[in-house]
Amino acid sequence: APQQARYHAHYGRVLAGDPRSRRAAEVELQAAVALDARTVSYRILLAEFYRDNGLRHRAESELERALSVDPQHAAARTLLNALRRSGARD
């Protein structure tokens, strides 16, 4: 399903569970966002991937983009706040 953002998002999430497929997971999650940039949940998945792989700044940037689409999105706001708090301790 190369034109379905939902497919890419879920496939990327599955791939993210295996360290050997980290790059493929990122590509799939980015494809989901590229196909449907207004679905905040895809951006959150990508941000969580970045966070889980030690890329805090990329995660924060992705969450800021998510919040530009939906400023009231609670999960995106919570995750961004948590990342910023953890960054203050670095």
VOTOR-431513 format. One record per atom (N, C-alpha, C): residue number from 1; residue in three letters; atom name; x, y, z. Coordinates in steps of 0.2 Angstrom, whole numbers, plus 5000, padded with zeros to 4 digits. Example, Ala and Ser with C-alpha at 12.3 -4.5 7.8 and 13.67 -1.06 7.14 Angstrom:
2
{pt 1,Ala,N,{5066,4972,5039}}
{pt 1,Ala,CA,{5062,4978,5039}}
{pt 1,Ala,C,{5066,4984,5039}}
{pt 2,Ser,N,{5064,4989,5035}}
{pt 2,Ser,CA,{5068,4995,5036}}
{pt 2,Ser,C,{5064,5000,5039}}
This chain:
90
{pt 1,Ala,N,{5004,4994,5000}}
{pt 1,Ala,CA,{5000,5000,5000}}
{pt 1,Ala,C,{5004,5006,5000}}
{pt 2,Pro,N,{5008,5008,4995}}
{pt 2,Pro,CA,{5013,5013,4995}}
{pt 2,Pro,C,{5010,5020,4995}}
{pt 3,Gln,N,{5004,5021,4994}}
{pt 3,Gln,CA,{5001,5028,4995}}
{pt 3,Gln,C,{4996,5028,5001}}
{pt 4,Gln,N,{4997,5024,5006}}
{pt 4,Gln,CA,{4993,5024,5012}}
{pt 4,Gln,C,{4997,5026,5018}}
{pt 5,Ala,N,{4996,5032,5020}}
{pt 5,Ala,CA,{5000,5034,5026}}
{pt 5,Ala,C,{5000,5029,5032}}
{pt 6,Arg,N,{4994,5027,5033}}
{pt 6,Arg,CA,{4992,5023,5039}}
{pt 6,Arg,C,{4997,5016,5038}}
{pt 7,Tyr,N,{4997,5013,5032}}
{pt 7,Tyr,CA,{5001,5007,5031}}
{pt 7,Tyr,C,{5008,5009,5033}}
{pt 8,His,N,{5011,5014,5031}}
{pt 8,His,CA,{5018,5016,5032}}
{pt 8,His,C,{5019,5017,5040}}
{pt 9,Ala,N,{5014,5021,5043}}
{pt 9,Ala,CA,{5015,5022,5050}}
{pt 9,Ala,C,{5015,5015,5054}}
{pt 10,His,N,{5011,5011,5053}}
{pt 10,His,CA,{5011,5005,5056}}
{pt 10,His,C,{5016,5000,5055}}
{pt 11,Tyr,N,{5018,5000,5049}}
{pt 11,Tyr,CA,{5024,4996,5047}}
{pt 11,Tyr,C,{5030,4999,5050}}
{pt 12,Gly,N,{5031,5005,5050}}
{pt 12,Gly,CA,{5037,5008,5053}}
{pt 12,Gly,C,{5037,5007,5061}}
{pt 13,Arg,N,{5031,5007,5064}}
{pt 13,Arg,CA,{5031,5005,5071}}
{pt 13,Arg,C,{5033,4998,5072}}
{pt 14,Val,N,{5031,4994,5068}}
{pt 14,Val,CA,{5033,4987,5069}}
{pt 14,Val,C,{5041,4986,5068}}
{pt 15,Leu,N,{5043,4989,5063}}
{pt 15,Leu,CA,{5051,4989,5061}}
{pt 15,Leu,C,{5055,4992,5067}}
{pt 16,Ala,N,{5052,4997,5070}}
{pt 16,Ala,CA,{5056,5000,5075}}
{pt 16,Ala,C,{5057,4996,5081}}
{pt 17,Gly,N,{5054,4990,5082}}
{pt 17,Gly,CA,{5055,4986,5087}}
{pt 17,Gly,C,{5061,4982,5087}}
{pt 18,Asp,N,{5064,4982,5081}}
{pt 18,Asp,CA,{5070,4978,5079}}
{pt 18,Asp,C,{5076,4982,5078}}
{pt 19,Pro,N,{5081,4983,5082}}
{pt 19,Pro,CA,{5087,4987,5081}}
{pt 19,Pro,C,{5090,4986,5074}}
{pt 20,Arg,N,{5089,4981,5071}}
{pt 20,Arg,CA,{5092,4980,5065}}
{pt 20,Arg,C,{5089,4983,5059}}
{pt 21,Ser,N,{5082,4985,5060}}
{pt 21,Ser,CA,{5078,4988,5055}}
{pt 21,Ser,C,{5077,4996,5057}}
{pt 22,Arg,N,{5081,4999,5061}}
{pt 22,Arg,CA,{5080,5005,5063}}
{pt 22,Arg,C,{5080,5010,5057}}
{pt 23,Arg,N,{5084,5010,5053}}
{pt 23,Arg,CA,{5084,5015,5047}}
{pt 23,Arg,C,{5078,5014,5043}}
{pt 24,Ala,N,{5076,5008,5042}}
{pt 24,Ala,CA,{5070,5006,5038}}
{pt 24,Ala,C,{5063,5009,5042}}
{pt 25,Ala,N,{5063,5008,5048}}
{pt 25,Ala,CA,{5058,5011,5052}}
{pt 25,Ala,C,{5057,5018,5051}}
{pt 26,Glu,N,{5063,5022,5052}}
{pt 26,Glu,CA,{5063,5029,5051}}
{pt 26,Glu,C,{5060,5031,5044}}
{pt 27,Val,N,{5062,5028,5039}}
{pt 27,Val,CA,{5060,5029,5032}}
{pt 27,Val,C,{5052,5028,5032}}
{pt 28,Glu,N,{5050,5023,5035}}
{pt 28,Glu,CA,{5043,5021,5034}}
{pt 28,Glu,C,{5039,5027,5038}}
{pt 29,Leu,N,{5041,5028,5044}}
{pt 29,Leu,CA,{5038,5034,5048}}
{pt 29,Leu,C,{5038,5040,5044}}
{pt 30,Gln,N,{5043,5042,5041}}
{pt 30,Gln,CA,{5044,5048,5038}}
{pt 30,Gln,C,{5039,5048,5032}}
{pt 31,Ala,N,{5038,5042,5028}}
{pt 31,Ala,CA,{5034,5042,5023}}
{pt 31,Ala,C,{5027,5043,5025}}
{pt 32,Ala,N,{5025,5041,5031}}
{pt 32,Ala,CA,{5018,5042,5033}}
{pt 32,Ala,C,{5017,5049,5034}}
{pt 33,Val,N,{5022,5053,5037}}
{pt 33,Val,CA,{5021,5060,5038}}
{pt 33,Val,C,{5021,5063,5031}}
{pt 34,Ala,N,{5025,5061,5027}}
{pt 34,Ala,CA,{5025,5065,5020}}
{pt 34,Ala,C,{5018,5064,5017}}
{pt 35,Leu,N,{5015,5058,5017}}
{pt 35,Leu,CA,{5009,5057,5014}}
{pt 35,Leu,C,{5003,5060,5017}}
{pt 36,Asp,N,{5003,5061,5024}}
{pt 36,Asp,CA,{4998,5064,5028}}
{pt 36,Asp,C,{5001,5068,5033}}
{pt 37,Ala,N,{5003,5074,5032}}
{pt 37,Ala,CA,{5006,5078,5037}}
{pt 37,Ala,C,{5002,5081,5042}}
{pt 38,Arg,N,{4995,5081,5041}}
{pt 38,Arg,CA,{4990,5084,5045}}
{pt 38,Arg,C,{4988,5079,5051}}
{pt 39,Thr,N,{4990,5072,5050}}
{pt 39,Thr,CA,{4988,5067,5055}}
{pt 39,Thr,C,{4994,5067,5061}}
{pt 40,Val,N,{4992,5070,5066}}
{pt 40,Val,CA,{4996,5071,5072}}
{pt 40,Val,C,{4999,5065,5075}}
{pt 41,Ser,N,{4995,5060,5075}}
{pt 41,Ser,CA,{4998,5053,5077}}
{pt 41,Ser,C,{5004,5051,5074}}
{pt 42,Tyr,N,{5004,5052,5067}}
{pt 42,Tyr,CA,{5010,5050,5063}}
{pt 42,Tyr,C,{5016,5053,5066}}
{pt 43,Arg,N,{5015,5060,5067}}
{pt 43,Arg,CA,{5021,5064,5069}}
{pt 43,Arg,C,{5023,5062,5076}}
{pt 44,Ile,N,{5018,5060,5080}}
{pt 44,Ile,CA,{5020,5057,5087}}
{pt 44,Ile,C,{5024,5051,5087}}
{pt 45,Leu,N,{5022,5046,5082}}
{pt 45,Leu,CA,{5025,5040,5081}}
{pt 45,Leu,C,{5033,5041,5079}}
{pt 46,Leu,N,{5033,5046,5075}}
{pt 46,Leu,CA,{5040,5048,5072}}
{pt 46,Leu,C,{5044,5051,5078}}
{pt 47,Ala,N,{5041,5055,5082}}
{pt 47,Ala,CA,{5044,5058,5088}}
{pt 47,Ala,C,{5046,5053,5093}}
{pt 48,Glu,N,{5042,5048,5094}}
{pt 48,Glu,CA,{5044,5043,5099}}
{pt 48,Glu,C,{5049,5039,5097}}
{pt 49,Phe,N,{5049,5038,5090}}
{pt 49,Phe,CA,{5055,5034,5087}}
{pt 49,Phe,C,{5062,5038,5088}}
{pt 50,Tyr,N,{5061,5044,5087}}
{pt 50,Tyr,CA,{5068,5048,5088}}
{pt 50,Tyr,C,{5070,5048,5095}}
{pt 51,Arg,N,{5065,5049,5100}}
{pt 51,Arg,CA,{5066,5049,5107}}
{pt 51,Arg,C,{5069,5042,5109}}
{pt 52,Asp,N,{5066,5037,5107}}
{pt 52,Asp,CA,{5069,5030,5109}}
{pt 52,Asp,C,{5076,5029,5106}}
{pt 53,Asn,N,{5078,5032,5101}}
{pt 53,Asn,CA,{5084,5031,5098}}
{pt 53,Asn,C,{5089,5037,5100}}
{pt 54,Gly,N,{5088,5041,5105}}
{pt 54,Gly,CA,{5092,5046,5107}}
{pt 54,Gly,C,{5093,5052,5103}}
{pt 55,Leu,N,{5088,5053,5099}}
{pt 55,Leu,CA,{5088,5059,5095}}
{pt 55,Leu,C,{5083,5064,5098}}
{pt 56,Arg,N,{5084,5067,5104}}
{pt 56,Arg,CA,{5079,5071,5107}}
{pt 56,Arg,C,{5078,5077,5103}}
{pt 57,His,N,{5082,5081,5100}}
{pt 57,His,CA,{5081,5087,5097}}
{pt 57,His,C,{5076,5086,5091}}
{pt 58,Arg,N,{5078,5080,5087}}
{pt 58,Arg,CA,{5073,5078,5081}}
{pt 58,Arg,C,{5066,5077,5084}}
{pt 59,Ala,N,{5066,5074,5090}}
{pt 59,Ala,CA,{5059,5072,5093}}
{pt 59,Ala,C,{5055,5078,5094}}
{pt 60,Glu,N,{5059,5083,5098}}
{pt 60,Glu,CA,{5056,5089,5099}}
{pt 60,Glu,C,{5053,5093,5093}}
{pt 61,Ser,N,{5058,5093,5088}}
{pt 61,Ser,CA,{5056,5097,5082}}
{pt 61,Ser,C,{5049,5094,5079}}
{pt 62,Glu,N,{5049,5087,5079}}
{pt 62,Glu,CA,{5043,5084,5076}}
{pt 62,Glu,C,{5037,5085,5080}}
{pt 63,Leu,N,{5038,5086,5087}}
{pt 63,Leu,CA,{5032,5087,5091}}
{pt 63,Leu,C,{5030,5094,5090}}
{pt 64,Glu,N,{5034,5099,5089}}
{pt 64,Glu,CA,{5033,5106,5088}}
{pt 64,Glu,C,{5029,5106,5081}}
{pt 65,Arg,N,{5031,5102,5076}}
{pt 65,Arg,CA,{5027,5102,5070}}
{pt 65,Arg,C,{5020,5100,5071}}
{pt 66,Ala,N,{5019,5094,5075}}
{pt 66,Ala,CA,{5013,5091,5077}}
{pt 66,Ala,C,{5008,5097,5080}}
{pt 67,Leu,N,{5011,5100,5085}}
{pt 67,Leu,CA,{5007,5105,5089}}
{pt 67,Leu,C,{5006,5111,5084}}
{pt 68,Ser,N,{5009,5112,5079}}
{pt 68,Ser,CA,{5007,5118,5074}}
{pt 68,Ser,C,{5001,5116,5070}}
{pt 69,Val,N,{5000,5109,5070}}
{pt 69,Val,CA,{4994,5107,5066}}
{pt 69,Val,C,{4988,5107,5071}}
{pt 70,Asp,N,{4989,5104,5077}}
{pt 70,Asp,CA,{4984,5104,5082}}
{pt 70,Asp,C,{4987,5106,5089}}
{pt 71,Pro,N,{4987,5113,5090}}
{pt 71,Pro,CA,{4990,5116,5097}}
{pt 71,Pro,C,{4987,5113,5103}}
{pt 72,Gln,N,{4981,5110,5103}}
{pt 72,Gln,CA,{4978,5107,5109}}
{pt 72,Gln,C,{4979,5100,5110}}
{pt 73,His,N,{4983,5097,5106}}
{pt 73,His,CA,{4984,5089,5106}}
{pt 73,His,C,{4988,5087,5112}}
{pt 74,Ala,N,{4984,5084,5117}}
{pt 74,Ala,CA,{4987,5083,5124}}
{pt 74,Ala,C,{4993,5078,5124}}
{pt 75,Ala,N,{4993,5073,5120}}
{pt 75,Ala,CA,{4998,5068,5120}}
{pt 75,Ala,C,{5005,5071,5117}}
{pt 76,Ala,N,{5004,5075,5112}}
{pt 76,Ala,CA,{5010,5079,5109}}
{pt 76,Ala,C,{5013,5084,5114}}
{pt 77,Arg,N,{5008,5087,5117}}
{pt 77,Arg,CA,{5011,5092,5122}}
{pt 77,Arg,C,{5014,5089,5128}}
{pt 78,Thr,N,{5011,5083,5130}}
{pt 78,Thr,CA,{5014,5080,5136}}
{pt 78,Thr,C,{5021,5077,5134}}
{pt 79,Leu,N,{5021,5074,5128}}
{pt 79,Leu,CA,{5028,5071,5126}}
{pt 79,Leu,C,{5033,5077,5125}}
{pt 80,Leu,N,{5031,5082,5122}}
{pt 80,Leu,CA,{5036,5088,5122}}
{pt 80,Leu,C,{5038,5090,5128}}
{pt 81,Asn,N,{5034,5091,5133}}
{pt 81,Asn,CA,{5036,5094,5140}}
{pt 81,Asn,C,{5040,5089,5143}}
{pt 82,Ala,N,{5039,5082,5142}}
{pt 82,Ala,CA,{5043,5077,5146}}
{pt 82,Ala,C,{5050,5078,5143}}
{pt 83,Leu,N,{5051,5078,5136}}
{pt 83,Leu,CA,{5057,5079,5133}}
{pt 83,Leu,C,{5061,5085,5135}}
{pt 84,Arg,N,{5058,5090,5135}}
{pt 84,Arg,CA,{5061,5097,5137}}
{pt 84,Arg,C,{5063,5096,5145}}
{pt 85,Arg,N,{5059,5093,5149}}
{pt 85,Arg,CA,{5062,5092,5156}}
{pt 85,Arg,C,{5068,5087,5156}}
{pt 86,Ser,N,{5068,5082,5152}}
{pt 86,Ser,CA,{5073,5078,5152}}
{pt 86,Ser,C,{5080,5081,5149}}
{pt 87,Gly,N,{5079,5085,5145}}
{pt 87,Gly,CA,{5084,5089,5141}}
{pt 87,Gly,C,{5087,5094,5146}}
{pt 88,Ala,N,{5083,5096,5151}}
{pt 88,Ala,CA,{5086,5101,5156}}
{pt 88,Ala,C,{5091,5098,5160}}
{pt 89,Arg,N,{5090,5091,5161}}
{pt 89,Arg,CA,{5095,5087,5165}}
{pt 89,Arg,C,{5101,5085,5162}}
{pt 90,Asp,N,{5101,5085,5155}}
{pt 90,Asp,CA,{5107,5083,5151}}
{pt 90,Asp,C,{5113,5087,5153}}
